[in-house]
Amino acid sequence: MRGLKICLWIAGILCLLVVGLFLPLSAYESITGFFGIETLPDSPLIMYAIRTVSATFIGIGAFFIILALNPVKYGVLVPFSGLAAVFIGVVCMITGLAVGMPALWFLGDSLSCLVLGVLILVFWQKAKRLSG
């Protein structure tokens, strides 16, 4: 159970780190410049997309932390969270490759989701065997 809780906490904290993305466009330009990404267009749609994606990840982070507090209590939601993380990791990988992004830009997201998702599923199975 300890491994499962650790993975859920890590996933939650990583998702909550996007709270820093509620920044002005100039800050995003500095971040994208650091990674060698082309500048973002000055568009309300881009800011809306960044903010809504950030808010979504904050909600997901809170969900992972709630699960981490008592995984047994939330039953099927725990393996669902692992499957969802794997799905997001696959989507990040396929999308990054399909649009021709350099690997450095998407591998962190993709691999962390894949690894944590698989670990959550493995530890959930182990916890179920031990408790049943």
N, C-alpha and C positions, 0 to 999 in steps of 0.2 A: 504493500500500500504506500510505503514511503516513496518509492520511485515514481509511482503514479502522481502523487501529490506534488513532488518536485517538478515533474514535467508540466503539470497543469499550472503551477505557479510561474514557471519560466515562460510558458506560452502567454499567460495573462500579462506578465510584466512587459514582455516584448511588444505585445499589442498596445499596451498603455503608453509606451514610449512615443507614439505618434502625437501625443498631446502637444508636443513642441511644433507640430505642423500648423498650428493656428497663428501663423506669422504673416507679415506683409509680403507682397510679391517680391520686393527687393531681397528679402532673406532667402526666398526660394531660388532666386537667380544666383546668389552666392553659393548655395548648396549645389545646384546643378552645375555651376562652373567648376566647383571642386572636383566633381566626378566626370568632368569633360562632356557633359550633356548640353545639347543646344539649349538656348534660352527659351523659356516658356513664353507663349504669346500673352500679351496683356489683355486678357479677356475675362469677362465675368463668368463665363462657362468654365474656364480653367480653375478659377478660384472656388467656384461652387463645387466642382468635382473634387478638388483637393480637400476642401472642408468636409464634404459629406463622407468621403472615404475615410478621412481621419476620425470623424465621429463614429462611423461604423466600427472601426478598429478599436476605439475606446470601449464601445459597447461589448464587443467580442472579448476584449481583455477582462472586463468586469465579469463576464460570463465564465471565463476560464478560472478566475480567482474564486468565484462562488463555488464552482465545482471542486476546486482544490481544498476548500474548507471541510467538505464532507462528501467525498466521491460516492460512497455507498448510498447515501440518501438520495442521490439524483439518478441512480440506475442507468437507464438507457441513454441519457443525455451525455454520459461520459464517453462511451464508444462513438456516439454520434459526433462529439467534438473532435475525436481522433480522425474519423473519416472525413469530416469537414476540413480539417487541417491538411490532410493528404490531398483532397480535391483542390484546395486553394494552391498548394504547392505545385501540383500538376498543371493547373491553369497558368500559374506564373511562368513555369518552365516553357510550356508550349507557346504562350504568347510572346515571351522574351525572344525565343528562337524564331518565331514566325515573323516578327517585325524587325528582326536583324539587330537587336540590342546587343552590345558587348556583354559577355557573360558576367562580368563584374557587377553590372547593374541589376541583374535579376537573380543570380544564384544565391545570394544571401537570403532573400525572401523565400525562394523556391526550396532550397535545401533545408532551411530551418523549419518550414512547414512540414515537409516530407518526413524529416527525422523525428520531430516532436509528435507528429500525428501517428507515425508507426509505433513510437515508444509508448504513447498513451494507450494504443490498442493492445500492445503486448503486456504492459503492466496491468491493464484492466482485466485481461484474460487470466493473468497470474493471480490477481486479487480475488477474482470470482472462484478460481479453483481452491484457493486457500480458505475462503469463507464457506464454500459449499461442500 
